[in-house]
Structure formats: C-alpha cells, structure tokens
Amino acid sequence: MNRMMDTEPESALFNYCVALGDDSVVLGHRLSEWCRNGPFLEEDLALTNTSLDFIGRARMFYAYAAELENEGRTEDDIAYLRDCREYRNLLINELPNGDFAFTMARQFLIDVYDMGFFAGLAQSRDAMLAAIAGKAIKESSYHLRRSDDWVKRLGDGTEESRERIQNAFNQLWGYIPEMFRMSDDEQQLVDAGIAVDRCALKANWESTVHTTLKEATLDIPSENWAIGGGRDGMHTEHLGFLLAEMQFLQRAYPGQKW
Amino acid sequence: MNQQALPLFEVFIRSRRGLDHRHVGSLHAVDSDQALEYARDVYLRRSEGVSIWVVRSSDITASQESDVAAFLDPMDDKPYRHATHYKLPEEVDNM
C-alpha cells in the first residue's frame, strides 16, 4: 500500500478509481440493455453475465474510492448521484449498442484492452487495485474468448454479417486513441507505481486486434479521425440518456432502498 | 439469427472431482466450441461444476420405447444377475 502521501496524489488516486469504475458501470449498463433482447436465449444469458461482471467491477472501484475519500459516501452515491460532466469513462463505453455486431466489435476492442490493462494493474503497488485487477483478468479472458470468437464468425460469415461488423469497426475506430492517452494526474500515479501506463499498452493491443481482424477477413479501418474527452467529463450526447435511465430511481426517490 | 437453424447440444456437468458427468440440459449453438461457452453461461453461473462436456444431440443414439420388450424386460426374471441373489458362507461375513 502506498497511501501515506500528501493530499494531491490521494485525490488523484480517488479520481483514478472513479474513472475506472465509470468505464465499468457504463459498459455494464449498456450490456444490460441486451437483457431479453439478445439474439437467442443462450447469447442473452452470456451478455447479461458479462454485464454483471462489469457492474461488479464498478462496485469494487467505487467502494474503494469511497473508502479513500472517507466522507461517508457509498458506492451507490458515486454511481447514482453524479451527472454527465462528473462521469470520467472513456467514450467508447457509452456508445449505444447498435446491432449485435457493433456490440461485439466494441466488446472485442475493450476486452483486448482490458487484458493488457488489468495485467498491468495487477502489478500495482496499491494492494486493493492489484486485487481487483486479479479478479478482472479472469473475467476478461473469458469475455475476450467470446468476443474474439464472434468477430471471426461475423467477419468470416455471411455477406451481411461481414458488412455489419466491418461498419461497426469503422464507426468505433476514432474512439480508440482516447483509450491510450494519459492525463497528467494519471502519469503521476504511474510514476508512483500505482497506475498503468496506457500508452505502453497500445503496441500489444494493436497486434492482437490486427491479428483477429485479419483472421476475420476484415479491413483495418484508417486512423483519420479521433474523439476524446471522456476522462475530462466531456461526453457524447448518449451518456445523458444512459444515466437518466440508470439513475432514475435514486433521482426520483432519493435514498430509496429495496 | 434463426435459432431453429442452430444445432442442439446436450450438456453434461461434473459437479465435483471424483463424480461422474451428469446430464443437466440442452442448448443451441453454432458448433461445439460455442456450445461449451454457452454451457458455462447457462448452467455454470453459480459454480455448479468443475468440468463440462457437450455433445451434439444428433450424435446420441437412444433406445426406443418400442425396444423395451427386447432390451429391458428379460432382466426382470434373472435375479441371479444380482450379487444379492447369492448367500455368502458364514466365514465371508460382510462383503
């Protein structure tokens, strides 16, 4: 543990945990939207299981953030009582599900990223982050097994499935650079041995993604556009609608429990 | 995706080491690899097992109702095929 530092890095660590929780809860919520809408029963359950893994991950990050902050907030307060601009998730997580191909293409890009990211975080000097990462890696390796499989099936499938998943990757490509861009606060935590250097993950991520896309007979989209800002609270128009649904109950009936 | 087009698989799960795989149900999947993954998601969500088998339902050859007379009935009157039919000598006692 490395918590006996001055206040500045302390709040940087809090922000870091919240941002990681935001990535997980937003994607977890998106995946939960597939519940009862899956293409068939087995896939419906698999998507929902994956959703629960991400929501569970968010709970751990939020609970730890609340503990660090030590002001009496709970994980639920952090999830339900912040507005768009306070959310720090990477934009790729909040994009609407689109069709099944889009959901799976997004999932694949994130799963490959998560494998690298959590392998790094498992080495963190912060024991709690390392423990959360250890659990996340096991989940992500299963998620990746599924999403990698679907990318290949759809890419090397019918004319329509190939077109749909190629379009999905084309639409997602500009959200990738943000995944590997570090903030100053984050860099401080990297220097302290706590956070993961996301820039350093890109080479491995690229080679894994390219290998699968090639095997799926898909084209690697060109990098001619990029959108970012999620880590600064600048979001797409989609996040507000997501939060409105996710937070409705606590906003309408504050403190409601069941 | 048209589920009717997906083949059916039977799922067998071994709940603990040392036990046999038991039939737990069936599911639809594109192929056996995917069936294994779905078996995990459909039947192993609460750590019900340590090992999964899946087999294409169409690969199972099953006895038919009409075979009962020839297959199963003849065993009914052959008690000597059970160990309990034989009296043990006193000296052997509990076997």
Interface residues (C-beta under 8 A of the other chain):
Chain A: P39 F40 L41 E42 E43 L45 A46 N49 Y142 R145 R146 D149 R153
Chain B: M1 Q3 L6 L27 H28 A29 V30 D33 Q34 E37 Y38 R40 D41 V42 R45
